[in-house]
Amino acid sequence: MKLIGHEVLHKAFGKGKIIELEHDKITVEFKDGVKQLAYPDVFEDFMKVQDPLMEKVVQKALQSKFDDQKKIDDDNNEAWEEHISKKQIVPVKSKKKASKPKVVKPINRANIAFKCNMTDGERLDFSEGFKWIGCDENALISKWQAMTGSDKTDDNKNKAMKLKRVQSNSLCVLTMREANHKEEDRFIFGVFLVDETQDADRIESSFVRSESAYKMALTPDEARKMKFWKYHSNANKPETPSWSSGIHRYFLDDQAVQILKDIVAVKKGSDDAPLAERFLAHFIEVNGVDIDKVGEPSGALVAKN
């Protein structure tokens, strides 16, 4: 490959030389040892090629991945809209003769999951739990606020991404993947009930925030039991845990209830147990969820097995 043998500069590991490149992994020899990093993701914010011509090759690979993920996200959004539309079909009664079902305009409320923007090679200090973990330099747990980041597609490059479906009483789920772990190991480390959203038309970046009592952080041991891909899947490849680019994902109320029910289970016996139970009950009530129709989790990890 063209990149093999070229020198790079990593924010954490310093100078190094590329010794291998295979599909989505790049191997670099640094002063303190050989590291295998995510390709091309690591070149987005954490590493640069010293050769300007090779840097263009890397940026082209990044753009290609962003475009591919945009197509996947669009497919997922279309599948979500179709699912909602089917659920909102209401038959219209008539004394004369049966008429065609009337389609009610879908309610565009959804729940949202954010990924913490970590890459292979970084390490986290869990001595303080997850209190100060940040995504795009935002302290998610300390502020109970998450931002959307910028769009990477050609048409809207570097423009702030807008929140299309998140409203008051949507569930916000905070996720992360530890360094050198597979995407299927991504876990949930915090949840909160949205009570404020701001659109990027008025501010630099769209965000969701909570000032309510319904917000909860998980300890590292609790969080590692809450695998995100147990609940979520991609419409085009439901058995493959793959997030790729983009900071947020939308999901339905069924998945939100499944997540909150499992948080109740992992919080059992802890000081947070009463809040976890109230959180679940409140979410079901304010969003009119029929708990009897909520099935078992059917995310990528379930489909894979």
GITAHU-V812619 format. One record per pair of residues at least 6 apart in sequence whose ideal C-beta (glycine too) atoms are under 6 Angstrom apart, sorted by sequence separation. I is the first residue (numbers start at 1). GAP is how many residues later the second one is. If there is no record, write none. Layout:
# GITAHU-V812619
((I & GAP) (I & GAP))
This chain:
# GITAHU-V812619
((9 & 6) (49 & 6) (140 & 6) (200 & 6) (267 & 6) (20 & 7) (28 & 7) (92 & 7) (132 & 7) (199 & 7) (284 & 7) (8 & 8) (19 & 8) (150 & 8) (151 & 8) (177 & 8) (27 & 9) (49 & 9) (138 & 9) (177 & 9) (198 & 9) (267 & 9) (7 & 10) (18 & 10) (19 & 10) (91 & 10) (92 & 10) (131 & 10) (150 & 10) (151 & 10) (25 & 11) (26 & 11) (130 & 11) (136 & 11) (175 & 11) (197 & 11) (6 & 12) (16 & 12) (17 & 12) (89 & 12) (90 & 12) (229 & 12) (264 & 12) (16 & 13) (26 & 13) (136 & 13) (148 & 13) (175 & 13) (176 & 13) (196 & 13) (263 & 13) (264 & 13) (4 & 14) (16 & 14) (25 & 14) (89 & 14) (90 & 14) (194 & 14) (3 & 15) (24 & 15) (43 & 15) (173 & 15) (174 & 15) (195 & 15) (88 & 16) (174 & 16) (195 & 16) (264 & 16) (13 & 17) (116 & 17) (193 & 17) (195 & 17) (3 & 18) (40 & 18) (88 & 18) (117 & 18) (173 & 18) (192 & 18) (116 & 19) (117 & 19) (193 & 19) (232 & 19) (1 & 20) (172 & 20) (260 & 20) (40 & 21) (85 & 21) (193 & 21) (40 & 22) (84 & 22) (172 & 22) (192 & 23) (260 & 23) (170 & 24) (231 & 24) (191 & 25) (168 & 27) (190 & 27) (231 & 27) (166 & 28) (231 & 28) (189 & 29) (166 & 31) (114 & 32) (257 & 32) (140 & 34) (163 & 34) (189 & 34) (253 & 34) (11 & 35) (172 & 36) (187 & 36) (253 & 36) (10 & 37) (162 & 37) (187 & 37) (257 & 37) (162 & 38) (188 & 38) (8 & 39) (9 & 39) (187 & 39) (258 & 39) (160 & 40) (187 & 40) (188 & 40) (254 & 40) (8 & 41) (225 & 41) (166 & 42) (186 & 42) (6 & 43) (7 & 43) (163 & 43) (162 & 44) (222 & 44) (6 & 45) (160 & 45) (184 & 45) (160 & 46) (6 & 48) (144 & 48) (141 & 49) (3 & 51) (175 & 53) (112 & 54) (2 & 55) (110 & 55) (123 & 56) (108 & 57) (122 & 57) (184 & 57) (109 & 58) (118 & 58) (147 & 58) (148 & 58) (183 & 58) (111 & 59) (120 & 59) (130 & 59) (241 & 59) (111 & 60) (112 & 60) (113 & 60) (114 & 60) (115 & 60) (116 & 60) (120 & 60) (147 & 60) (239 & 61) (113 & 62) (145 & 62) (146 & 62) (145 & 64) (239 & 64) (214 & 65) (238 & 65) (239 & 65) (144 & 66) (231 & 66) (233 & 66) (230 & 67) (232 & 67) (233 & 67) (231 & 68) (230 & 69) (229 & 70) (144 & 71) (229 & 71) (230 & 71) (229 & 72) (46 & 73) (227 & 74) (141 & 76) (42 & 77) (41 & 78) (38 & 81) (38 & 82) (37 & 83) (70 & 83) (37 & 84) (165 & 85) (171 & 85) (35 & 86) (66 & 86) (130 & 87) (129 & 90) (126 & 94) (149 & 98) (148 & 100) (169 & 117) (169 & 118) (115 & 128) (114 & 133) (114 & 134) (112 & 136) (113 & 136) (112 & 138) (110 & 140) (111 & 140) (111 & 145) (79 & 156) (76 & 159) (75 & 160) (75 & 161) (69 & 175) (69 & 176) (69 & 177) (66 & 179))
